[in-house]
């Protein structure tokens, strides 16, 4: 997949961003842009904003909502707000306290905001005392959108001991999932209802922030990737 926006599904585009360092691990970045029924744009996990990318986004419609899916995904929010001062910034749980330098308009909850509820469902994946992921479902394209709770790096992406650790951690294809140290922070019973809501979606496609996208059987990809969360 090359630079710029890529049409992924009906009224849904994705774009690949730069690699960022996370505790010394090279993490690729990816964002999604959804055009709502009224023409407004919902931008999930914004990546670095180049002039070329901005032109492509502007051609789709007005940017209204900038979404942080968890408190680790915030690096590029300020530059998007500067480029789109009329857009509303939505913080994932805990992010507003972490980034007091960013003026967020609202915090995401366990139900979609009225502005996008007709097009997008959302679930707050509960149960972890360390990090809460917001999971989204775009109804028109039947696409589930996951942030860090499903990671699927191709073998060889990480080099040396980092590659070994990624395999042990359970974030390398063909065995995607969340890092084991994050799994250890979950109370699985508290995650039960969130997981049930996610698995009830009629998923046909999946977008994840980090790693390879599934080429087929998206619903089973999600079910298998989140199997560790079941009681």
VEXVOMI-618946 format. One record per residue: residue in three letters; x, y, z of N, C-alpha, C in turn. Coordinates in steps of 0.02 Angstrom, whole numbers, padded with zeros to 5 digits, always signed. Layout:
<zamars>
alaXYZXYZXYZ
...
</zamars>
This chain:
<zamars>
unk+00042-00060+00000+00000+00000+00000+00044+00062+00000
unk+00032+00107-00047+00073+00166-00054+00052+00222-00009
unk+00084+00280-00015+00066+00338+00026-00001+00366+00005
unk-00031+00405+00050-00094+00437+00035-00154+00394+00054
unk-00213+00420+00041-00274+00385+00059-00288+00327+00012
unk-00313+00274+00040-00330+00213+00003-00403+00196+00019
unk-00445+00189-00033-00515+00172-00023-00519+00100+00002
unk-00543+00092+00063-00545+00026+00095-00614-00005+00092
unk-00665+00036+00096-00734+00012+00094-00780+00070+00078
unk-00844+00058+00078-00892+00110+00062-00886+00168+00111
unk-00865+00226+00085-00857+00287+00125-00806+00279+00182
unk-00757+00236+00172-00704+00226+00221-00637+00222+00185
unk-00590+00264+00207-00522+00266+00179-00472+00254+00235
unk-00414+00227+00217-00360+00221+00266-00297+00251+00236
unk-00250+00268+00279-00186+00295+00257-00131+00271+00304
unk-00073+00257+00275-00015+00235+00314+00026+00296+00334
unk+00046+00298+00397+00086+00354+00422+00158+00333+00435
unk+00196+00377+00465+00266+00362+00480+00273+00310+00535
unk+00331+00280+00539+00347+00234+00594+00367+00276+00654
unk+00340+00259+00712+00357+00294+00774+00388+00245+00823
unk+00428+00270+00868+00461+00228+00917+00418+00222+00980
unk+00407+00160+01001+00370+00147+01062+00413+00102+01106
unk+00445+00132+01157+00493+00096+01200+00546+00060+01158
unk+00568+00094+01105+00621+00066+01063+00597+00020+01008
unk+00532+00006+01005+00503-00036+00953+00476+00008+00898
unk+00490-00011+00836+00467+00028+00778+00395+00011+00761
unk+00350+00057+00775+00279+00045+00763+00255+00085+00702
unk+00229+00050+00651+00198+00085+00595+00133+00117+00619
unk+00110+00169+00586+00048+00202+00605-00002+00198+00547
unk-00065+00199+00564-00118+00196+00513-00178+00234+00539
unk-00212+00270+00496-00273+00304+00516-00330+00284+00470
unk-00390+00301+00491-00450+00289+00450-00490+00353+00446
unk-00520+00364+00388-00564+00421+00377-00632+00394+00354
unk-00685+00413+00389-00752+00391+00372-00794+00451+00353
unk-00826+00446+00296-00873+00499+00275-00942+00480+00300
unk-00969+00521+00344-01035+00508+00372-01089+00522+00321
unk-01150+00502+00339-01206+00509+00292-01219+00581+00271
unk-01203+00628+00317-01213+00699+00301-01154+00731+00266
unk-01102+00691+00251-01043+00717+00216-00985+00737+00260
unk-00996+00742+00326-00942+00760+00373-00892+00703+00379
unk-00830+00721+00396-00778+00671+00403-00761+00657+00476
unk-00754+00593+00490-00736+00566+00556-00666+00537+00546
unk-00616+00566+00580-00546+00545+00571-00523+00507+00633
unk-00509+00443+00623-00489+00399+00678-00413+00393+00680
unk-00384+00407+00739-00312+00400+00751-00271+00437+00698
unk-00276+00503+00695-00241+00542+00644-00166+00529+00643
unk-00138+00521+00583-00066+00513+00573-00036+00581+00558
unk+00029+00584+00546+00062+00646+00528+00029+00676+00466
unk+00015+00741+00469-00023+00774+00416+00024+00810+00368
unk+00032+00782+00309+00071+00815+00256+00024+00857+00214
unk+00053+00900+00173+00012+00942+00128-00026+00898+00078
unk+00008+00846+00054-00024+00801+00005-00083+00764+00037
unk-00073+00740+00098-00127+00704+00132-00185+00752+00146
unk-00170+00813+00165-00223+00862+00179-00265+00875+00117
unk-00233+00880+00059-00270+00891-00003-00318+00832-00017
unk-00294+00772-00005-00336+00714-00016-00395+00712+00032
unk-00382+00728+00095-00435+00729+00145-00486+00783+00128
unk-00462+00842+00110-00507+00898+00095-00553+00882+00036
unk-00529+00840-00010-00570+00822-00068-00628+00777-00049
unk-00625+00746+00010-00679+00701+00031-00736+00738+00066
unk-00720+00794+00099-00771+00830+00136-00741+00868+00194
unk-00783+00900+00235-00758+00938+00292-00741+00893+00351
unk-00682+00904+00380-00661+00867+00439-00697+00896+00500
unk-00737+00855+00533-00777+00878+00590-00756+00846+00656
unk-00731+00783+00654-00718+00746+00716-00649+00714+00712
unk-00608+00728+00761-00540+00700+00767-00540+00654+00828
unk-00524+00590+00818-00535+00539+00868-00470+00507+00892
unk-00459+00508+00958-00404+00471+00988-00432+00405+01015
unk-00412+00347+00988-00441+00283+01010-00413+00257+01076
unk-00355+00279+01098-00333+00266+01167-00282+00319+01185
unk-00261+00320+01248-00220+00375+01272-00148+00372+01247
unk-00130+00322+01207-00064+00320+01176-00065+00352+01107
unk-00124+00361+01078-00130+00387+01010-00151+00461+01012
unk-00102+00504+01016-00116+00575+01024-00063+00618+00990
unk-00010+00588+00963+00047+00627+00940+00030+00680+00890
unk-00016+00666+00845-00029+00711+00789-00094+00750+00796
unk-00127+00744+00853-00190+00780+00863-00181+00856+00858
unk-00128+00885+00889-00122+00958+00885-00115+00985+00814
unk-00077+00951+00771-00067+00977+00704-00131+00971+00663
unk-00172+00921+00676-00237+00915+00642-00285+00970+00666
unk-00283+00984+00730-00326+01037+00757-00305+01105+00728
unk-00240+01115+00720-00217+01178+00691-00240+01184+00618
unk-00239+01128+00582-00260+01128+00512-00336+01133+00505
unk-00371+01106+00555-00445+01105+00552-00472+01133+00618
unk-00467+01199+00627-00488+01229+00691-00561+01220+00708
unk-00602+01206+00658-00673+01196+00671-00691+01125+00690
unk-00643+01079+00687-00656+01010+00705-00659+01001+00781
unk-00697+00953+00803-00702+00937+00874-00654+00880+00890
unk-00617+00888+00945-00569+00838+00967-00600+00794+01021
unk-00596+00729+01011-00623+00681+01059-00567+00641+01091
unk-00563+00645+01157-00511+00610+01194-00535+00541+01214
unk-00490+00492+01210-00503+00427+01238-00497+00432+01314
unk-00523+00383+01350-00521+00387+01423-00450+00395+01450
unk-00440+00446+01491-00376+00460+01522-00330+00507+01484
unk-00346+00521+01420-00300+00561+01380-00302+00635+01399
unk-00360+00661+01414-00364+00733+01431-00321+00750+01491
unk-00317+00704+01538-00274+00715+01597-00201+00710+01579
unk-00185+00666+01532-00116+00656+01510-00092+00714+01467
unk-00134+00738+01423-00116+00793+01377-00156+00856+01394
unk-00137+00888+01448-00171+00948+01469-00158+01007+01422
unk-00109+00999+01378-00093+01051+01331-00140+01051+01271
unk-00182+01000+01265-00230+00995+01210-00300+01009+01237
unk-00335+01053+01204-00403+01070+01226-00453+01023+01191
unk-00470+00969+01225-00519+00922+01197-00589+00948+01207
unk-00633+00931+01161-00703+00952+01165-00745+00904+01205
unk-00726+00840+01205-00766+00789+01240-00725+00726+01249
unk-00747+00683+01294-00716+00618+01303-00762+00564+01276
unk-00733+00516+01242-00772+00461+01214-00801+00417+01269
unk-00861+00392+01257-00894+00349+01305-00912+00281+01275
unk-00954+00245+01311-00971+00177+01291-01028+00174+01241
unk-01046+00231+01214-01098+00235+01162-01077+00290+01113
unk-01095+00284+01050-01074+00334+01001-01106+00402+01014
unk-01069+00454+00997-01097+00522+01002-01155+00529+00952
unk-01204+00570+00968-01261+00578+00922-01240+00599+00852
unk-01184+00636+00847-01161+00661+00782-01144+00605+00733
unk-01123+00547+00758-01105+00492+00712-01141+00426+00729
unk-01188+00428+00774-01221+00366+00796-01257+00329+00740
unk-01281+00365+00690-01317+00333+00635-01270+00293+00590
unk-01207+00310+00591-01158+00279+00545-01107+00234+00580
unk-01092+00249+00643-01037+00215+00678-01059+00195+00748
unk-01047+00133+00765-01057+00110+00834-00989+00111+00869
unk-00989+00111+00934-00926+00110+00971-00934+00074+01037
unk-00879+00044+01059-00877+00008+01123-00814+00028+01160
unk-00822+00043+01223-00764+00053+01267-00745-00016+01294
unk-00687-00041+01274-00666-00107+01295-00643-00103+01368
unk-00686-00121+01413-00673-00114+01484-00633-00172+01511
unk-00608-00164+01571-00576-00219+01606-00503-00210+01623
unk-00467-00163+01589-00396-00153+01602-00386-00093+01648
unk-00342-00101+01697-00327-00043+01741-00273+00001+01711
unk-00244-00021+01655-00188+00017+01626-00207+00057+01565
unk-00249+00029+01520-00262+00061+01456-00330+00040+01430
unk-00369+00088+01408-00436+00074+01381-00437+00090+01307
unk-00453+00039+01267-00459+00048+01195-00532+00062+01177
unk-00542+00109+01130-00607+00121+01101-00610+00083+01035
unk-00662+00042+01026-00670+00002+00966-00731+00027+00928
unk-00725+00033+00862-00778+00063+00821-00801+00014+00767
unk-00863+00024+00745-00891-00016+00690-00928+00029+00642
unk-00902+00031+00580-00934+00071+00527-00986+00028+00493
unk-01048+00047+00501-01103+00005+00478-01104-00004+00402
unk-01094+00049+00365-01102+00046+00292-01052-00002+00261
unk-00990-00001+00283-00940-00045+00255-00931-00110+00295
unk-00967-00114+00351-00962-00172+00396-00889-00184+00417
unk-00858-00129+00438-00788-00131+00457-00779-00117+00532
unk-00746-00164+00566-00727-00153+00636-00658-00121+00637
unk-00650-00072+00681-00588-00033+00684-00558-00039+00754
unk-00499-00069+00756-00465-00082+00819-00400-00043+00823
unk-00383-00024+00883-00321+00014+00893-00265-00033+00914
unk-00250-00037+00978-00193-00077+01001-00212-00145+01027
unk-00276-00158+01036-00298-00221+01065-00287-00280+01017
unk-00281-00266+00953-00261-00317+00904-00202-00290+00865
unk-00145-00324+00872-00085-00307+00835-00063-00368+00795
unk-00040-00357+00734-00028-00413+00689+00033-00399+00644
unk+00092-00397+00675+00152-00381+00638+00176-00440+00597
unk+00198-00426+00536+00224-00480+00495+00289-00506+00524
unk+00302-00571+00517+00366-00598+00542+00425-00561+00510
unk+00472-00542+00551+00530-00506+00526+00524-00430+00530
unk+00465-00405+00548+00458-00332+00554+00505-00305+00608
unk+00504-00337+00666+00550-00319+00720+00613-00363+00713
unk+00671-00333+00724+00734-00368+00715+00764-00390+00783
unk+00804-00443+00779+00841-00466+00838+00796-00485+00896
unk+00816-00465+00956+00780-00484+01016+00710-00454+01017
unk+00700-00398+00982+00633-00369+00979+00584-00414+00941
unk+00609-00446+00888+00568-00493+00852+00549-00553+00894
unk+00598-00578+00933+00584-00634+00978+00532-00614+01030
unk+00539-00555+01059+00493-00532+01110+00423-00522+01081
unk+00419-00496+01020+00354-00486+00988+00317-00552+00979
unk+00354-00605+00961+00323-00671+00953+00299-00697+01021
unk+00341-00690+01071+00321-00712+01138+00261-00672+01164
unk+00260-00609+01146+00207-00564+01168+00140-00579+01135
unk+00141-00615+01079+00079-00632+01045+00052-00577+01001
unk+00097-00542+00965+00074-00488+00921+00101-00496+00850
unk+00123-00557+00834+00153-00571+00769+00110-00621+00730
unk+00099-00607+00666+00062-00653+00623+00099-00720+00621
unk+00062-00776+00620-00011-00783+00613-00048-00787+00679
unk-00020-00758+00732-00053-00761+00798-00061-00691+00826
unk-00107-00651+00798-00116-00582+00820-00149-00577+00888
unk-00140-00520+00919-00172-00508+00983-00144-00446+01016
unk-00154-00441+01082-00127-00385+01121-00064-00410+01158
unk-00017-00365+01172+00043-00386+01209+00025-00419+01276
unk+00062-00470+01294+00046-00508+01355+00047-00465+01417
unk+00091-00415+01420+00093-00373+01480+00030-00331+01486
unk-00002-00314+01429-00066-00279+01432-00121-00327+01451
unk-00119-00388+01424-00169-00437+01441-00172-00449+01516
unk-00113-00446+01548-00109-00459+01620-00145-00406+01661
unk-00160-00348+01631-00193-00294+01668-00270-00300+01665
unk-00295-00350+01630-00367-00356+01621-00401-00399+01673
unk-00459-00376+01696-00507-00418+01731-00556-00443+01677
unk-00551-00505+01658-00589-00529+01600-00664-00527+01611
unk-00686-00535+01672-00758-00530+01685-00784-00460+01670
unk-00744-00411+01687-00765-00342+01673-00766-00327+01598
unk-00726-00365+01560-00724-00355+01488-00778-00395+01451
unk-00814-00437+01487-00861-00484+01455-00913-00449+01412
unk-00947-00399+01440-01001-00366+01402-00974-00328+01342
unk-00916-00296+01351-00886-00260+01295-00869-00308+01239
unk-00839-00364+01255-00820-00414+01205-00881-00441+01170
unk-00934-00454+01207-00995-00481+01177-01025-00433+01126
unk-01023-00368+01142-01049-00319+01095-01008-00317+01031
unk-00942-00321+01038-00898-00319+00980-00910-00381+00936
unk-00914-00440+00966-00922-00501+00928-00992-00507+00896
unk-01039-00467+00920-01106-00468+00891-01112-00426+00827
unk-01062-00385+00814-01064-00345+00752-01058-00390+00691
unk-01091-00373+00636-01085-00413+00574-01022-00393+00536
unk-00965-00413+00563-00900-00391+00537-00882-00427+00472
unk-00867-00386+00421-00842-00413+00358-00772-00389+00341
unk-00751-00334+00373-00684-00306+00361-00656-00281+00427
unk-00590-00276+00431-00557-00254+00492-00501-00205+00475
unk-00498-00150+00513-00441-00105+00511-00408-00107+00580
unk-00342-00114+00581-00305-00109+00643-00251-00055+00634
unk-00228-00027+00689-00179+00027+00685-00110+00002+00669
unk-00094-00059+00693-00024-00082+00689-00021-00153+00660
unk+00007-00159+00601+00018-00225+00574-00023-00241+00512
unk-00021-00305+00493-00052-00328+00431-00127-00334+00439
unk-00164-00311+00388-00236-00316+00389-00256-00385+00363
unk-00309-00415+00392-00331-00481+00368-00358-00476+00297
unk-00343-00525+00257-00365-00525+00187-00431-00561+00178
unk-00452-00600+00228-00515-00637+00223-00539-00656+00292
unk-00601-00678+00296-00631-00703+00359-00618-00656+00418
unk-00638-00593+00408-00624-00542+00458-00656-00557+00526
unk-00717-00584+00524-00751-00599+00588-00712-00651+00628
unk-00685-00701+00595-00646-00751+00631-00579-00723+00654
unk-00550-00677+00615-00489-00644+00635-00499-00608+00701
unk-00555-00573+00708-00570-00537+00770-00582-00586+00827
unk-00623-00637+00814-00639-00686+00866-00577-00720+00892
unk-00532-00740+00846-00470-00774+00866-00423-00727+00902
unk-00417-00665+00878-00372-00617+00908-00391-00598+00979
unk-00456-00601+00994-00481-00581+01060-00500-00641+01103
unk-00482-00701+01081-00502-00761+01117-00475-00761+01189
unk-00418-00730+01200-00388-00729+01268-00430-00690+01318
unk-00476-00648+01293-00517-00607+01337-00577-00645+01366
unk-00592-00702+01337-00651-00739+01362-00638-00767+01431
unk-00691-00770+01470-00685-00798+01538-00664-00871+01535
</zamars>
